[in-house]
Amino acid sequence: MISQLIFAILFIGAIVLFTINARKIIRNIKLGRKESRNDQPAERLRTMLLVAFGQRKMFKRPIPALLHLFVYLGFVIINIEMLEIVIDGLFGSHRLFSILGSFYNFLIASFEWLALSVLLGCIIFLIRRNIIHVRRFFGVEMTSWPKTDANLILIMEILLMSAFLLMNAADYKLQLSGSEHYVLAGSFPVSSTLIGILPDNINSLIILERSAWWFHIIGVLVFLNYLVVSKHLHIILAFPNTYFSNLDPKGKFPVMESVTTEVRAMLDPSFTPPEPSEEIIRFGSKDVVDLSWKSLLDAYTCTECGRCTSVCPANMTGKLLSPRKIMMDTRDRIAEVGKNIDKNGKFEPDNKSLLDTYITREEIWACTTCNACVEACPVTIDPLKIIMELRQFAVMEESQAPAPINAMFSNTENNGAPWKYSQEDRANWSK
C-alpha cells in the first residue's frame, strides 16, 4: 500500500504540474490577435493526417526521416503500455492486461522491437549532432541551451528505453524461475537476450525489476513535464499546428483590414466604417501581442531542426537572417511576456519588444520572401508571416525602411513602377 500511495502522489502531482504549465502556454498563445482558421475542416484534417501523423514533409530527407519515424512511432506506441503501468502502480497488480492472452504477447513483442528502434535511432541522432556535426544543427541562435536541450531529450529517451528493456528482461527471468507474483505473460524477443547477464538470485532480480519499473515510470512523468520547457513540445503541438496551417497558396499575402477600411473611407463617401474597438489598431506588428495566435502557436511548435534556415537563400549568402532564429526569438519573447503577467497580474511595460530587442531590422530586410522556409518546415510553420508583419510596422507605423525600399516606393508613386524611368521611356532599351 505504501508503494501504491507513493505512486499515486507522484502520478497526480506530475499531471497537475503539467496541466498548470500547459495552461500557461495556452494563455500565452491566446495573447495573440484573433485570426480565423476554421474554414475547410476536411482539408485541414487531411493536412494534419498527412503532415503530422504521416510526416510527409519529413521524407524530403529520407534517412533522417526514417530514423525520426522509428523514434516517433516507438515512443508514442510504447507509451500505450503506460496505461497498464499506471493501473498496476495504483492497484498493486502486475501485467494486468495479460488477460488478453496471445494478443498481449504480440503487443509486448512489438513494444520491444520499437524500443530497440528508438534506442538505435536516438544513438544515431546523438552521433549526428555531436560527432558528425550536421551543419543545420548549428548557428548563432543555437546557443548552449538549445544544444543541451536536444542532447538531454535524446539521452532521456535512451535511458527510458533501456529501463523498459531491462525491466522486461528481469521480469521474464522471474517468470521463468516461477517467482510468486510474476505470472507467465508476454513475449520478449529483445530483452530475453539480456537475461544471461542478470543475477540468478530471486531477491536481486526483484530489486532490479522494481528499480527499472520505477525509473521508467518516474522518467516518463519527468519527461512529460520537461516537454513544456523544451523544443520537444512539438510532439503535442504539431497536430493542432498542422490542422490550423495556412491553406492559401504560398505567396498570397492577407489583406490588412485596417488598411482596407481606411482606403474605402477615402474613396467612398457613403462607406460607414465599423465602430472602433478598444483594441489599439496597429499596422503590422512590433511585439508578440500584435502577432496572431497562430504565429505564437508556430513559435511554440518549432523543433529547432534548422531545415528552414538550411534552405534560406539569404542565410546561404551570409546575411544575418535565420528563419529558425525568428521563431526561437518569438517564443522567447512570448515566454517573457507570460512571466511578466504571472508576476504582475497583468502585462507591465518592460521597454522591450520583439522588433529591435530580439529581432533586428537587418534580419527582417534580408528576407527575399521566397517561402523556402515555409516549404521546408516539417510542421508547416510560417516564419515569413512574422517577418512581413514586422516589416509592415516599420514601414507603415514608423516610416522606416532601407533606402532602396524608399526609392521603390517613390518610383511606384511617381512612375507607376519600381524603376526610376517614366512610363514614356520604358521602351527606350529596344532602340
Secondary structure, DSSP 8 states (H G I E B T S, - for coil): -HHHHHHHHHHHHHHHHHHHHHHHHHHHHTTSB-----S-HHHHHHHIIIIIIS-GGGGGSHHHHHHHHHHHHHHHHHTTHHHHHHHHHHH--SSGGGGGTHHHHHHHHHHHHHHHHHHHHHHHHHHIIIII--GGG-STT--HHHHHHHHHHHHHHHHHHHHHHHHHHHHHHHHHTT-TT--S----TTGGGGGGGS-S-HHHHHHHHHHHHHHHHHHHHHHHHHGGGSGGGHHHHHHHHHHTS--S-TT-----HHHHHHHHHHH-TT-------SS---SS-SSGGGSBHHHHHHHHH-----HHHHT-HHHHTT-S--HHHHHHHHHHHHHHHHHHHHHHSS----S--IIIIIB-HHHHHH-----HHHHH-TT---HHHHHHHHHHIIIIIT----HHHHHHHHHHHHHSSSSSS-GGGGGGGG-
